[in-house]
Amino acid sequence: MIRVKSPQDLGAGILFFLLGLAGIYFGRELTYGSSMRMGPGYFPFWLSAIILFMGLVIGLRGLMFEGPAIEMPQVRPMAMVILSILSFGLFVIPLGTPLAIIVLVFIAAYARPDVNILETAILAVCSAVFAVLAFIYGLGQPLPLWGDF
């Protein structure tokens, strides 16, 4: 009888294995080509094969070495991160990029239970300044600097 020593590794291995299989399955109709003349299916095939192999290795590791059990998922962090991303998409046009990023950072900060408001405010302002300099001015992305308010 097979004994699972690390359920986390076995679960991750199964997930990677299935992702690799899905990549190979869905990319099967793409032209493969060769190493010298790569077709559109060459890179996805090899990337999927590597992911599949990683899944095998991680899954076997879960059968051979002791490891932690699978924990219950924590809903608060996932919900706050998703909510912060959605809020950015909702507020970037009416408020502008800097204010939308500040809102994003404040919502995402509540993914952890002990929020430090001063630390969050400093991170939010620095993130907004960096995003404006990097994306709007540096890369010329068509993001609104200021909203329509």
Protein Blocks (a to p, Z undefined) as FASTA:
>chain_A
ZZdfblmlmmmmmmmmmmmmmmmmmmmmpcfbjmklccfklmmmmmmmmmmmmmmmmmmm
mmmpgcdddddddfklmmmmmmmmmmmmmmmmmnojklmmmmmmmmmmmmpmbdcfklmm
mmmmmmmmmmmmmmmmmnopacdfbdcZZ
